[in-house]
Amino acid sequence: MPRSLVFEGARRQVEAVQDRWRIDDEWWREAALSRMYYELRLEGGRVLTVYRDLGEGAEAGGVWWLQRY
């Protein structure tokens, strides 16, 4: 789970993981969708949702992405 992240050019500490969930979808496609999502509360109270790709070919340790709604 992420402990800190760089957002808007500054490193921010994660105060809490408010929720987490896994999505496994589109299993019929050549590259199925498999992601682990985290809803994070950062220092200062900002809440963001980030995810890590768990699918085949995902880098060891994973790259984190910001979920934009």
N, CA, C and O atoms as a CHARMM CRD file, in Angstrom:
* protein
*
  276
    1    1 MET  N      0.83900  -1.18100   0.00000 PROA 1      0.00000
    2    1 MET  CA     0.00000   0.00000   0.00000 PROA 1      0.00000
    3    1 MET  C      0.88400   1.24400   0.00000 PROA 1      0.00000
    4    1 MET  O      1.95400   1.25800   0.60900 PROA 1      0.00000
    5    2 PRO  N      0.43500   2.26400  -0.67400 PROA 2      0.00000
    6    2 PRO  CA     1.25300   3.48900  -0.72400 PROA 2      0.00000
    7    2 PRO  C      1.30000   4.20300   0.63000 PROA 2      0.00000
    8    2 PRO  O      0.29200   4.30100   1.32900 PROA 2      0.00000
    9    3 ARG  N      2.47400   4.69100   0.98000 PROA 3      0.00000
   10    3 ARG  CA     2.66100   5.45900   2.22000 PROA 3      0.00000
   11    3 ARG  C      2.80100   6.94500   1.94100 PROA 3      0.00000
   12    3 ARG  O      2.48900   7.78800   2.78200 PROA 3      0.00000
   13    4 SER  N      3.27900   7.24400   0.74200 PROA 4      0.00000
   14    4 SER  CA     3.38900   8.63200   0.29900 PROA 4      0.00000
   15    4 SER  C      3.32900   8.62800  -1.22500 PROA 4      0.00000
   16    4 SER  O      3.51100   7.59000  -1.86300 PROA 4      0.00000
   17    5 LEU  N      3.07200   9.80400  -1.79900 PROA 5      0.00000
   18    5 LEU  CA     3.06000   9.92800  -3.25000 PROA 5      0.00000
   19    5 LEU  C      3.37400  11.35200  -3.64000 PROA 5      0.00000
   20    5 LEU  O      3.26200  12.27200  -2.83000 PROA 5      0.00000
   21    6 VAL  N      3.76800  11.52600  -4.88800 PROA 6      0.00000
   22    6 VAL  CA     4.02000  12.86200  -5.40800 PROA 6      0.00000
   23    6 VAL  C      2.75200  13.30500  -6.11400 PROA 6      0.00000
   24    6 VAL  O      2.29100  12.65900  -7.05500 PROA 6      0.00000
   25    7 PHE  N      2.19500  14.41300  -5.64900 PROA 7      0.00000
   26    7 PHE  CA     0.96600  14.95300  -6.21400 PROA 7      0.00000
   27    7 PHE  C      1.12000  16.45900  -6.30800 PROA 7      0.00000
   28    7 PHE  O      1.49300  17.12100  -5.34000 PROA 7      0.00000
   29    8 GLU  N      0.82800  16.99000  -7.48600 PROA 8      0.00000
   30    8 GLU  CA     0.96500  18.41900  -7.76200 PROA 8      0.00000
   31    8 GLU  C      2.36200  18.91800  -7.41300 PROA 8      0.00000
   32    8 GLU  O      2.52600  20.00200  -6.85300 PROA 8      0.00000
   33    9 GLY  N      3.36200  18.11300  -7.75200 PROA 9      0.00000
   34    9 GLY  CA     4.76100  18.51300  -7.61700 PROA 9      0.00000
   35    9 GLY  C      5.37000  18.39200  -6.23200 PROA 9      0.00000
   36    9 GLY  O      6.52200  18.78200  -6.04300 PROA 9      0.00000
   37   10 ALA  N      4.64300  17.86700  -5.25800 PROA 10     0.00000
   38   10 ALA  CA     5.17800  17.73800  -3.90100 PROA 10     0.00000
   39   10 ALA  C      4.88800  16.34700  -3.35200 PROA 10     0.00000
   40   10 ALA  O      3.86300  15.74300  -3.66700 PROA 10     0.00000
   41   11 ARG  N      5.81000  15.84500  -2.52200 PROA 11     0.00000
   42   11 ARG  CA     5.59500  14.55600  -1.86500 PROA 11     0.00000
   43   11 ARG  C      4.59800  14.75900  -0.73500 PROA 11     0.00000
   44   11 ARG  O      4.75200  15.66000   0.08900 PROA 11     0.00000
   45   12 ARG  N      3.57800  13.91700  -0.70400 PROA 12     0.00000
   46   12 ARG  CA     2.51200  14.00200   0.30400 PROA 12     0.00000
   47   12 ARG  C      2.41900  12.66700   1.04700 PROA 12     0.00000
   48   12 ARG  O      2.47700  11.60100   0.43500 PROA 12     0.00000
   49   13 GLN  N      2.27600  12.73800   2.34400 PROA 13     0.00000
   50   13 GLN  CA     2.12800  11.54300   3.16900 PROA 13     0.00000
   51   13 GLN  C      0.67600  11.06500   3.11900 PROA 13     0.00000
   52   13 GLN  O     -0.25600  11.86800   3.07800 PROA 13     0.00000
   53   14 VAL  N      0.50500   9.75700   3.12300 PROA 14     0.00000
   54   14 VAL  CA    -0.82500   9.15700   3.19400 PROA 14     0.00000
   55   14 VAL  C     -1.19400   9.03400   4.66900 PROA 14     0.00000
   56   14 VAL  O     -0.51400   8.34300   5.42800 PROA 14     0.00000
   57   15 GLU  N     -2.26700   9.70100   5.07000 PROA 15     0.00000
   58   15 GLU  CA    -2.72900   9.62100   6.45900 PROA 15     0.00000
   59   15 GLU  C     -3.54900   8.36900   6.71100 PROA 15     0.00000
   60   15 GLU  O     -3.47900   7.77600   7.78800 PROA 15     0.00000
   61   16 ALA  N     -4.34100   7.96400   5.69700 PROA 16     0.00000
   62   16 ALA  CA    -5.19600   6.79700   5.89200 PROA 16     0.00000
   63   16 ALA  C     -5.59700   6.20100   4.55400 PROA 16     0.00000
   64   16 ALA  O     -5.73900   6.90200   3.55200 PROA 16     0.00000
   65   17 VAL  N     -5.77700   4.88800   4.56700 PROA 17     0.00000
   66   17 VAL  CA    -6.40300   4.19800   3.44000 PROA 17     0.00000
   67   17 VAL  C     -7.86900   4.05400   3.82900 PROA 17     0.00000
   68   17 VAL  O     -8.20900   3.28900   4.73200 PROA 17     0.00000
   69   18 GLN  N     -8.73500   4.79400   3.14000 PROA 18     0.00000
   70   18 GLN  CA   -10.15600   4.80900   3.49200 PROA 18     0.00000
   71   18 GLN  C    -10.90700   3.62100   2.91800 PROA 18     0.00000
   72   18 GLN  O    -11.92200   3.18900   3.46400 PROA 18     0.00000
   73   19 ASP  N    -10.39500   3.09700   1.80300 PROA 19     0.00000
   74   19 ASP  CA   -11.05000   1.95100   1.16700 PROA 19     0.00000
   75   19 ASP  C    -10.06500   1.32000   0.20400 PROA 19     0.00000
   76   19 ASP  O     -9.12000   1.97000  -0.24300 PROA 19     0.00000
   77   20 ARG  N    -10.28300   0.06600  -0.11100 PROA 20     0.00000
   78   20 ARG  CA    -9.50700  -0.60700  -1.15200 PROA 20     0.00000
   79   20 ARG  C    -10.38900  -1.67500  -1.77400 PROA 20     0.00000
   80   20 ARG  O    -11.23900  -2.26800  -1.10900 PROA 20     0.00000
   81   21 TRP  N    -10.17100  -1.90800  -3.06800 PROA 21     0.00000
   82   21 TRP  CA   -10.95300  -2.91700  -3.76400 PROA 21     0.00000
   83   21 TRP  C    -10.19900  -3.36600  -5.00900 PROA 21     0.00000
   84   21 TRP  O     -9.32600  -2.66800  -5.52500 PROA 21     0.00000
   85   22 ARG  N    -10.56100  -4.53700  -5.46000 PROA 22     0.00000
   86   22 ARG  CA    -9.91900  -5.11800  -6.64300 PROA 22     0.00000
   87   22 ARG  C    -10.95900  -5.24900  -7.74700 PROA 22     0.00000
   88   22 ARG  O    -12.11200  -5.60600  -7.50500 PROA 22     0.00000
   89   23 ILE  N    -10.51600  -4.95000  -8.97000 PROA 23     0.00000
   90   23 ILE  CA   -11.35400  -5.08600 -10.15800 PROA 23     0.00000
   91   23 ILE  C    -10.69900  -6.11400 -11.07500 PROA 23     0.00000
   92   23 ILE  O     -9.53300  -5.96700 -11.44300 PROA 23     0.00000
   93   24 ASP  N    -11.43900  -7.14300 -11.43900 PROA 24     0.00000
   94   24 ASP  CA   -11.02900  -8.11600 -12.45300 PROA 24     0.00000
   95   24 ASP  C    -12.16400  -8.14800 -13.46400 PROA 24     0.00000
   96   24 ASP  O    -13.26600  -8.60200 -13.15400 PROA 24     0.00000
   97   25 ASP  N    -11.89400  -7.66500 -14.67600 PROA 25     0.00000
   98   25 ASP  CA   -12.95300  -7.50300 -15.65800 PROA 25     0.00000
   99   25 ASP  C    -12.40700  -7.74200 -17.06300 PROA 25     0.00000
  100   25 ASP  O    -11.19800  -7.84700 -17.27300 PROA 25     0.00000
  101   26 GLU  N    -13.30700  -7.82300 -17.99100 PROA 26     0.00000
  102   26 GLU  CA   -12.98000  -8.01900 -19.41400 PROA 26     0.00000
  103   26 GLU  C    -12.10800  -9.25700 -19.62900 PROA 26     0.00000
  104   26 GLU  O    -11.16400  -9.23700 -20.41900 PROA 26     0.00000
  105   27 TRP  N    -12.44100 -10.33300 -18.91300 PROA 27     0.00000
  106   27 TRP  CA   -11.67500 -11.57500 -18.97600 PROA 27     0.00000
  107   27 TRP  C    -11.67900 -12.19800 -20.36800 PROA 27     0.00000
  108   27 TRP  O    -10.81100 -13.01000 -20.68900 PROA 27     0.00000
  109   28 TRP  N    -12.63900 -11.82500 -21.18400 PROA 28     0.00000
  110   28 TRP  CA   -12.74600 -12.39400 -22.52300 PROA 28     0.00000
  111   28 TRP  C    -11.76800 -11.75300 -23.51100 PROA 28     0.00000
  112   28 TRP  O    -11.55600 -12.28800 -24.60000 PROA 28     0.00000
  113   29 ARG  N    -11.17900 -10.62900 -23.15100 PROA 29     0.00000
  114   29 ARG  CA   -10.24000  -9.94800 -24.05000 PROA 29     0.00000
  115   29 ARG  C     -8.83800 -10.54600 -23.92400 PROA 29     0.00000
  116   29 ARG  O     -8.53000 -11.24400 -22.95700 PROA 29     0.00000
  117   30 GLU  N     -8.00700 -10.26300 -24.90600 PROA 30     0.00000
  118   30 GLU  CA    -6.63000 -10.74700 -24.87800 PROA 30     0.00000
  119   30 GLU  C     -5.89200 -10.22400 -23.64700 PROA 30     0.00000
  120   30 GLU  O     -5.12900 -10.95800 -23.02000 PROA 30     0.00000
  121   31 ALA  N     -6.11900  -8.95900 -23.30500 PROA 31     0.00000
  122   31 ALA  CA    -5.50000  -8.35800 -22.11500 PROA 31     0.00000
  123   31 ALA  C     -6.61000  -8.00700 -21.12800 PROA 31     0.00000
  124   31 ALA  O     -7.18700  -6.92200 -21.19200 PROA 31     0.00000
  125   32 ALA  N     -6.90000  -8.92300 -20.22200 PROA 32     0.00000
  126   32 ALA  CA    -7.94700  -8.69900 -19.22200 PROA 32     0.00000
  127   32 ALA  C     -7.55200  -7.55600 -18.28700 PROA 32     0.00000
  128   32 ALA  O     -6.36700  -7.26900 -18.11200 PROA 32     0.00000
  129   33 LEU  N     -8.53300  -6.92000 -17.70200 PROA 33     0.00000
  130   33 LEU  CA    -8.32600  -5.81600 -16.77900 PROA 33     0.00000
  131   33 LEU  C     -8.25200  -6.36600 -15.36000 PROA 33     0.00000
  132   33 LEU  O     -9.17300  -7.04200 -14.90300 PROA 33     0.00000
  133   34 SER  N     -7.15700  -6.07600 -14.66800 PROA 34     0.00000
  134   34 SER  CA    -6.98700  -6.49200 -13.28000 PROA 34     0.00000
  135   34 SER  C     -6.25700  -5.37300 -12.55300 PROA 34     0.00000
  136   34 SER  O     -5.09100  -5.09800 -12.83700 PROA 34     0.00000
  137   35 ARG  N     -6.94500  -4.72500 -11.61300 PROA 35     0.00000
  138   35 ARG  CA    -6.38100  -3.58400 -10.90000 PROA 35     0.00000
  139   35 ARG  C     -6.72900  -3.63600  -9.41900 PROA 35     0.00000
  140   35 ARG  O     -7.77600  -4.15400  -9.02900 PROA 35     0.00000
  141   36 MET  N     -5.83800  -3.09300  -8.60800 PROA 36     0.00000
  142   36 MET  CA    -6.08300  -2.90900  -7.17700 PROA 36     0.00000
  143   36 MET  C     -6.19000  -1.41400  -6.93100 PROA 36     0.00000
  144   36 MET  O     -5.26900  -0.65500  -7.23100 PROA 36     0.00000
  145   37 TYR  N     -7.33600  -0.99800  -6.37500 PROA 37     0.00000
  146   37 TYR  CA    -7.61600   0.41700  -6.13100 PROA 37     0.00000
  147   37 TYR  C     -7.50800   0.72900  -4.64100 PROA 37     0.00000
  148   37 TYR  O     -7.80700  -0.10700  -3.78800 PROA 37     0.00000
  149   38 TYR  N     -7.06700   1.97100  -4.34800 PROA 38     0.00000
  150   38 TYR  CA    -6.99600   2.47100  -2.97900 PROA 38     0.00000
  151   38 TYR  C     -7.54400   3.88900  -2.94600 PROA 38     0.00000
  152   38 TYR  O     -7.15400   4.73600  -3.75000 PROA 38     0.00000
  153   39 GLU  N     -8.45300   4.14200  -2.01000 PROA 39     0.00000
  154   39 GLU  CA    -8.90700   5.50600  -1.76800 PROA 39     0.00000
  155   39 GLU  C     -8.08400   6.01900  -0.58800 PROA 39     0.00000
  156   39 GLU  O     -8.16400   5.47300   0.51200 PROA 39     0.00000
  157   40 LEU  N     -7.29800   7.06500  -0.81600 PROA 40     0.00000
  158   40 LEU  CA    -6.33300   7.55300   0.15800 PROA 40     0.00000
  159   40 LEU  C     -6.71500   8.93900   0.66300 PROA 40     0.00000
  160   40 LEU  O     -7.17100   9.78800  -0.10400 PROA 40     0.00000
  161   41 ARG  N     -6.52500   9.15400   1.94900 PROA 41     0.00000
  162   41 ARG  CA    -6.62800  10.50400   2.50900 PROA 41     0.00000
  163   41 ARG  C     -5.20400  10.97600   2.76200 PROA 41     0.00000
  164   41 ARG  O     -4.45600  10.36200   3.52300 PROA 41     0.00000
  165   42 LEU  N     -4.84300  12.07600   2.11100 PROA 42     0.00000
  166   42 LEU  CA    -3.49500  12.62300   2.23000 PROA 42     0.00000
  167   42 LEU  C     -3.43200  13.63900   3.36100 PROA 42     0.00000
  168   42 LEU  O     -4.45700  14.11300   3.85200 PROA 42     0.00000
  169   43 GLU  N     -2.19600  13.96600   3.76700 PROA 43     0.00000
  170   43 GLU  CA    -2.02700  15.03500   4.75100 PROA 43     0.00000
  171   43 GLU  C     -2.71500  16.28700   4.20400 PROA 43     0.00000
  172   43 GLU  O     -2.59700  16.59300   3.01800 PROA 43     0.00000
  173   44 GLY  N     -3.41000  16.98500   5.03900 PROA 44     0.00000
  174   44 GLY  CA    -4.16500  18.14900   4.60200 PROA 44     0.00000
  175   44 GLY  C     -5.60300  17.82100   4.24300 PROA 44     0.00000
  176   44 GLY  O     -6.39800  18.72700   3.99100 PROA 44     0.00000
  177   45 GLY  N     -5.95600  16.52200   4.21600 PROA 45     0.00000
  178   45 GLY  CA    -7.33900  16.12500   4.01600 PROA 45     0.00000
  179   45 GLY  C     -7.77100  15.79500   2.59700 PROA 45     0.00000
  180   45 GLY  O     -8.89800  15.34300   2.39500 PROA 45     0.00000
  181   46 ARG  N     -6.91400  16.00500   1.61100 PROA 46     0.00000
  182   46 ARG  CA    -7.28900  15.68600   0.22400 PROA 46     0.00000
  183   46 ARG  C     -7.49700  14.18000   0.07400 PROA 46     0.00000
  184   46 ARG  O     -6.72800  13.39400   0.62600 PROA 46     0.00000
  185   47 VAL  N     -8.52500  13.77200  -0.66300 PROA 47     0.00000
  186   47 VAL  CA    -8.81200  12.35200  -0.91200 PROA 47     0.00000
  187   47 VAL  C     -8.60500  12.06500  -2.38900 PROA 47     0.00000
  188   47 VAL  O     -9.14600  12.75400  -3.25300 PROA 47     0.00000
  189   48 LEU  N     -7.81100  11.03400  -2.66600 PROA 48     0.00000
  190   48 LEU  CA    -7.51600  10.60800  -4.03600 PROA 48     0.00000
  191   48 LEU  C     -7.75000   9.11100  -4.15300 PROA 48     0.00000
  192   48 LEU  O     -7.67200   8.37700  -3.16800 PROA 48     0.00000
  193   49 THR  N     -8.03700   8.67200  -5.36900 PROA 49     0.00000
  194   49 THR  CA    -8.09800   7.23900  -5.66200 PROA 49     0.00000
  195   49 THR  C     -6.96400   6.91900  -6.60900 PROA 49     0.00000
  196   49 THR  O     -6.81600   7.55100  -7.65500 PROA 49     0.00000
  197   50 VAL  N     -6.16100   5.93200  -6.23900 PROA 50     0.00000
  198   50 VAL  CA    -5.06000   5.47700  -7.07800 PROA 50     0.00000
  199   50 VAL  C     -5.23600   3.98700  -7.31900 PROA 50     0.00000
  200   50 VAL  O     -5.95000   3.30700  -6.58200 PROA 50     0.00000
  201   51 TYR  N     -4.57400   3.48700  -8.36300 PROA 51     0.00000
  202   51 TYR  CA    -4.64400   2.05100  -8.62900 PROA 51     0.00000
  203   51 TYR  C     -3.31500   1.55000  -9.16100 PROA 51     0.00000
  204   51 TYR  O     -2.48000   2.31700  -9.64100 PROA 51     0.00000
  205   52 ARG  N     -3.14400   0.24200  -9.06100 PROA 52     0.00000
  206   52 ARG  CA    -1.96600  -0.44900  -9.59100 PROA 52     0.00000
  207   52 ARG  C     -2.45800  -1.55000 -10.51500 PROA 52     0.00000
  208   52 ARG  O     -3.35000  -2.32100 -10.16100 PROA 52     0.00000
  209   53 ASP  N     -1.87600  -1.61400 -11.68800 PROA 53     0.00000
  210   53 ASP  CA    -2.22200  -2.64900 -12.66300 PROA 53     0.00000
  211   53 ASP  C     -1.63700  -3.97300 -12.19900 PROA 53     0.00000
  212   53 ASP  O     -0.44100  -4.06200 -11.92000 PROA 53     0.00000
  213   54 LEU  N     -2.47200  -4.99700 -12.11400 PROA 54     0.00000
  214   54 LEU  CA    -2.03800  -6.32900 -11.68300 PROA 54     0.00000
  215   54 LEU  C     -1.99800  -7.31700 -12.83500 PROA 54     0.00000
  216   54 LEU  O     -1.65100  -8.48200 -12.64400 PROA 54     0.00000
  217   55 GLY  N     -2.34900  -6.86400 -14.02000 PROA 55     0.00000
  218   55 GLY  CA    -2.46800  -7.75200 -15.16900 PROA 55     0.00000
  219   55 GLY  C     -1.15000  -8.32900 -15.63700 PROA 55     0.00000
  220   55 GLY  O     -0.07500  -7.92300 -15.19500 PROA 55     0.00000
  221   56 GLU  N     -1.25800  -9.27200 -16.52800 PROA 56     0.00000
  222   56 GLU  CA    -0.08600  -9.91600 -17.10400 PROA 56     0.00000
  223   56 GLU  C      0.80700  -8.86000 -17.73200 PROA 56     0.00000
  224   56 GLU  O      0.33200  -7.98400 -18.45500 PROA 56     0.00000
  225   57 GLY  N      2.09600  -8.94600 -17.45500 PROA 57     0.00000
  226   57 GLY  CA     3.04900  -7.98700 -17.99300 PROA 57     0.00000
  227   57 GLY  C      3.24000  -6.76200 -17.11300 PROA 57     0.00000
  228   57 GLY  O      4.04800  -5.89100 -17.43200 PROA 57     0.00000
  229   58 ALA  N      2.49700  -6.68500 -15.99500 PROA 58     0.00000
  230   58 ALA  CA     2.66900  -5.55800 -15.07800 PROA 58     0.00000
  231   58 ALA  C      4.06600  -5.63700 -14.46800 PROA 58     0.00000
  232   58 ALA  O      4.57400  -6.71700 -14.16800 PROA 58     0.00000
  233   59 GLU  N      4.66200  -4.47600 -14.29700 PROA 59     0.00000
  234   59 GLU  CA     6.01600  -4.43100 -13.75000 PROA 59     0.00000
  235   59 GLU  C      6.03900  -4.94400 -12.31400 PROA 59     0.00000
  236   59 GLU  O      5.07000  -4.78600 -11.57200 PROA 59     0.00000
  237   60 ALA  N      7.16600  -5.56400 -11.93000 PROA 60     0.00000
  238   60 ALA  CA     7.33100  -6.01000 -10.54700 PROA 60     0.00000
  239   60 ALA  C      7.25300  -4.79700  -9.63900 PROA 60     0.00000
  240   60 ALA  O      7.91700  -3.79000  -9.88500 PROA 60     0.00000
  241   61 GLY  N      6.45500  -4.88400  -8.60300 PROA 61     0.00000
  242   61 GLY  CA     6.27400  -3.75100  -7.70500 PROA 61     0.00000
  243   61 GLY  C      5.18200  -2.81800  -8.17800 PROA 61     0.00000
  244   61 GLY  O      4.53800  -2.14900  -7.37000 PROA 61     0.00000
  245   62 GLY  N      4.97200  -2.77100  -9.46500 PROA 62     0.00000
  246   62 GLY  CA     3.86100  -2.01700 -10.02900 PROA 62     0.00000
  247   62 GLY  C      4.07500  -0.52600 -10.13300 PROA 62     0.00000
  248   62 GLY  O      4.85200   0.06900  -9.38500 PROA 62     0.00000
  249   63 VAL  N      3.37900   0.05300 -11.06400 PROA 63     0.00000
  250   63 VAL  CA     3.33100   1.48600 -11.24800 PROA 63     0.00000
  251   63 VAL  C      1.96300   1.94500 -10.75300 PROA 63     0.00000
  252   63 VAL  O      0.94700   1.31300 -11.04500 PROA 63     0.00000
  253   64 TRP  N      1.93900   3.03200 -10.01500 PROA 64     0.00000
  254   64 TRP  CA     0.68600   3.56000  -9.48400 PROA 64     0.00000
  255   64 TRP  C      0.15000   4.63100 -10.41100 PROA 64     0.00000
  256   64 TRP  O      0.90200   5.43100 -10.96700 PROA 64     0.00000
  257   65 TRP  N     -1.16500   4.63200 -10.56600 PROA 65     0.00000
  258   65 TRP  CA    -1.84900   5.58800 -11.44300 PROA 65     0.00000
  259   65 TRP  C     -2.92000   6.31100 -10.66300 PROA 65     0.00000
  260   65 TRP  O     -3.53900   5.73300  -9.76900 PROA 65     0.00000
  261   66 LEU  N     -3.14800   7.56700 -10.99000 PROA 66     0.00000
  262   66 LEU  CA    -4.22200   8.34300 -10.39500 PROA 66     0.00000
  263   66 LEU  C     -5.50700   8.06600 -11.17300 PROA 66     0.00000
  264   66 LEU  O     -5.53500   8.19000 -12.39800 PROA 66     0.00000
  265   67 GLN  N     -6.56300   7.69200 -10.46300 PROA 67     0.00000
  266   67 GLN  CA    -7.86000   7.48400 -11.10300 PROA 67     0.00000
  267   67 GLN  C     -8.54800   8.83000 -11.25800 PROA 67     0.00000
  268   67 GLN  O     -8.81300   9.51700 -10.27200 PROA 67     0.00000
  269   68 ARG  N     -8.82800   9.19400 -12.46700 PROA 68     0.00000
  270   68 ARG  CA    -9.52400  10.45400 -12.74500 PROA 68     0.00000
  271   68 ARG  C    -10.97900  10.13000 -13.06100 PROA 68     0.00000
  272   68 ARG  O    -11.27200   9.30600 -13.92600 PROA 68     0.00000
  273   69 TYR  N    -11.86500  10.77900 -12.35900 PROA 69     0.00000
  274   69 TYR  CA   -13.29700  10.54000 -12.55200 PROA 69     0.00000
  275   69 TYR  C    -13.88500  11.57100 -13.46700 PROA 69     0.00000
  276   69 TYR  O    -15.08200  11.53500 -13.75000 PROA 69     0.00000
